[in-house]
Amino acid sequence: MANNHRHFKVFKPYGMLSQFVYNQNTRKNKRLLTELGAFPEGTMSIGRLDEDSEGLLLLTTCGKTSAAVRSKEIEKEYYVQVDGLITPAAIAALQQGVEISIQGSSYTTLAAQVYIPKKVPQFPERAKKVRDDRHGPSSWVSITITEGKFRQVRKMTAAVGFPTLRLVRVRIGNERLEGLPSEGVQEVENFNVATL
């Protein structure tokens, strides 16, 4: 990759789009990545996080880097708060791959790494509060995938009977969210896809 390109990692908050400009179909009152700072011309997000998802988003000025990071060679890890206490059977199903719908067609997800974290993650409070335990218990699960289908992780947890309440991407390859505050931006020096 050319050395004159620049790369950043950001903690995208809940309620922000993973883009810099409005497209024709977007309401004009949405929050955009431009709110997080002045990025170089040509900066693009690598993949996307839905408006209601949070966490690690990589930005780059290099199209080749973007394509390489979005490939199935690079793992993406999510911490997911689900409705209910997730069961061993549901975890096993997620690990093996589940059937979801993509643009009206049936699709079986690739095998995933799925486990219950020993410690409940301490993420910043969300702009829109996640419902509390008075409405029933919830649990956290780590899901690592190499794909990036539209709303894939949410569809996966729903398919095994545990709808997603909160979704935070914590890792892309070896780049981690850890240490970044919500809406935080950090330039990544000597970014190398090969080391991801």
Helices and strands as residue ranges (DSSP letters): E 7-12, G 33-36, E 44-45, E 54-60, H 63-69, E 76-83, H 88-96, E 99-102, E 105-108, E 113-115, G 133-135, E 138-145, H 152-159, E 164-172, E 175-176, E 185-187, G 193-195
